Amino acid sequence: MIIAVLVIYMVSVIAIGWYMKSKVHNETDYLAAGGKLGVWVGGATLAATQMSAGTAIGSVGFHYQVGYNYSWIWLSIWASWVIMALFIAPKMKSFFNTNGALTIPDLLGTRFESNAIRVIAVIILMICFGMTIVAELVGGSYLMNVVFGMPVTTAVLILAGVFILYTVLGGLFAIAYTDFLQMMIFAVGFMVAVPFAISRAGGFSVMNERLAAIDPNIVANGMPPGTLTAVCVSFFIMMIGYPIIAIRFYSIKDNKTIRRAVGVSFIFQAIIAVSVSLLGVSARIIYPNLSTPDLASATIATDLLPALLGGLLLAAILAAIQSTVSAILLMLGSGISHDIMKVVMNRKMTEKQQLKVTRIVVLIMGILPIPFALNPLPLIQQIWINAAAMIGSSFAVPIFFGLYWKRATKAGAITSMVGGIVSAAIWLWLGNPFGIEAVYISVPISLLGMIIVSLMTKRASQKALQPFFKDVGRPQANEAVLNYEEKPL
C-alpha cells in the first residue's frame, strides 16, 4: 500500500508536468507562468517553495533533538513574509509588468546597470542553492532507504529523475500546479500523523512529562537562546531576499492577489509548523534511539501509521523535497540561460530557441548536484541554516536597498553581495568563533558595504531608477500600467 501511494504520487506530478507543457509557449510562460497565477495556486507555490526536506525531515529532526522552542523560527519567517508582501512584492510585480523581468539577477542587473552583478548573483545562487539541492536529495535518500531499504544511489537517481522531468517539461506552470497538489498532501499527511504519534507517546500531558524526565530543556529551552535568536535572524534575513520566493511574485496575477496568496500560504505554514513540532517531540519518546534525528518522520510513517496514512506521510515528505528542488532548479537554469547567455553574452535567439536552451540548461543543472548527494552530509536542517546565512547576507541588503534607496550604487551592491557571502562563509568555516553566529558578522558587513561604498561612488542613472521609483520620470507608455499596479487595493 505504501509503495502504491508513492507511485501514484510520482505519476501524478509527472502527468501534471506533461499536461502543462502545452501551456508553455515562450520564456515568460516557462519561467513565470505568464504572470497569471491566482490566489490558491499562488499561495500554494509560495508555501511549497519555502518548505522542503529541511521542514519535512530536518525540522522534525531538530525538534527531536532540542524540543519545542525551535518553533520560534516560524515567527521570524512570518515577519519576513509580511515585509515581502507589503514592500518588496509590489515593486517586483511592477518591474515584471514594465520590463518583463524574469529573475532576481534581472532585477539587480537592471537596477544597478551592471552585467557584473548579474554574473555575481548567478554564481552565488549556484553555490548556495547547489548546497540545498544536495541536502534535499540526501533527505529523500534517507526516506527511501528507511522505507524500502533502497541503496542511496538508486534513491537519489529516482528522486532526481522525477523532479527533473516535470520541471523540464512544464517549467513554472508545472511547478506551480504540482505545488498545489504537493501542499495539500503535505498539510494533510503531517496533520493526520500527529494524533497517532501523540497517542503512542502516552497523550500530550504524559508525553511532556516523559520529555522533561529525559531532559527538562526539551520542553523549555532546548536550543540556547543566543543560538535560537541567531537562527531566527538568519531565516528572517534570508527570506527578505530569498530568490526562489521573490521570483514567484513575478508569476502571480497582481498585487492584491499576491497579498491574498501570502495569506493562503500562512494557512499551510501554520498547519505544518504545529505538526512538525509535535511529531518531532513525540518521536523522541517513541523512538529514543534513532541513529540520526533526520529519520524521525520516515520512521513514524513506516512503523507507526496504518499503511495508507503512512504512504500519505511519505508522499508528503517527497512533496516537500520535490517542490523546493524544482523551484531551485528552474531558478538556476534561468540564471544561466536568461541572465548569462541571453543578456550578458547577448546571444540572439528566437523564442523557440530560447525556450529549448532553457530546458537544456535546467536538465544540466538537475544532473550536476547528483554526485555530491552520494556523499555523507551533516543534519539536513543545518545545511539549510548555513545556506540561509549566506543567501541572506548576499541578497537581502542589495534587493531591499535597491528598491527603496535611490543612492544605492553598482559598486555598493557588489561590495554588499561579495562582502556578505565571503564573510558568512569564512565565519561558518571557522566554526563561529567566540560563539558569535555568522549572521551577526556577515549582515553588518553587507549593510555597511552597501551604505559606505554607495555614498563614495557615482549615483545610478535616471534610467536605472525609473522602473523602481514613482517620483523618477518614466516613459509615457508605461505610466498607465504602473499607476494601476501601484495604487492602493
Steps between C-alpha positions, in 0.01 A plus 500: 500500500781743587671431169171545313439842658851619414476372142163673452648822636805490270293414193262786583770768514656375176155504336447861613837592351409333171161673486645843585752466219223602260457834682863600456549706184789730591760582765256706708258207519780262592667715766206703638183307404407796283452714814145363536485284815200546731457505878493129583757372254716805573469450876578131472810557289625769740463265796638198316803693380587591858444156651729216412686200639629754747140519628366150445814320617745753644261698722345181638856386577583830669188478719601141581833635624419832666127493569227757456687828496635455147144598396588865565667511158153514341431842650810641331401336171147639517629849583712490184196387296311811613788724394526326165126523433473869593829647382689274260233317298321813366819644355608167357162446333509850358849432365374179338211683336711780357832330422412134459738400781529126559775451761661660805821568304268681254384730778847563641667534160244756383487699823879525526572513124748219522552170324771428757230497768297256291797266482581534871136435589485187285825366652372557855169334415680197359724463807237549769208325335723226366562413866128486569425275201757257635335518844158432350621198304673361808177545696309310236758222495462463880129458446529240224764309695288477814184403316630263236859429593585663167869580435581870521608518135174352376290725722680816392464411132126431530429819691711712269345340194145590606556867585729554201240352266200711600708817538661463157160430342275765649720762667328719758153403378581139592671597825213724615225246438701208641570725800125534557465121504814461709395753765164330542679168548760661729245668728263203519777240531668668796177609667349150506823350639499717812215330697656155440841616621374680811279204590793256472710734716238474777290809436608862504546541877676168551720566197617831646571338837710233332682762293582699814631182664742451209610865501301793645632724222303305240180657629667831580814635334648207313685732264698772685332841461802655331522225241124500443498877454781475246312230307184715503694801374662285228164377373344847526774661295513212253128527434517875439719438200412135434535467123286192438208663681562852375474392136161343577363853532562540128268206433196606706230704327514834687582662834162426658531135400855489640383617843217248505736225381737577788200460734423160347863399545471588870219246538718222361800614702309515830367146460845367419681702769287346774516153347878475460553618857265243651629219280860578593451498877270198495757307296754570776281293734391231256841448333766621745791324329484608137838494327434856377217741588438550128340153493218598739230593247567203271501257795163631619361448150619142465476370856217689670233590244260273310631421153280749314577787738866403511513518123333842514758630749786366289346660192481825698872481576579434134270787406695736725827390345390517139311829524805683630754331275294565188477870592875518558568312179292740293666801664851370434414404144354843430808666649722326245271511196332838548748713694832364379431377147221733388590823680870495588621306195232664282415179318235569237233229507138462400243430773500134400878477512514681836245262646693198372828630643336571837366145517843357417667714767236399758573136417875551549446690827290208625770245422800689643413468875440124483862386559527726806183348647666160510741606779417518874374836629420653840144565617287623212360794693851612592583525130193719454599718798848553354358568155251745654783703651680523165191566287368766734840668526526512121156614384294661777685832512549549121136415424343710776733798460480473123123531515482773766826702500572702187857564612591129486761447230653220297823504700304499825291202389804300390678574828189405695446170318861384493579624850188335639550153356879490550480609864217253568687213336825576685324534835312173452821325388674623816220351708341824624794632710431636848152347481385777264270376224596582141195716433615752764820553304397465136182709498663812653786462250248478216308802632807716563644406162183615326472831688864608517602405146177637350558838664854506361410409140304641207121505524287270286354653186140614464444216255601241762275656764191547280355146539519512880416853619175683425649846532762437231392580143365198314433431134145613419403157363550334834313747721153344471618156600706628791227727635260207496744265671613741770172656608358378835286188474 
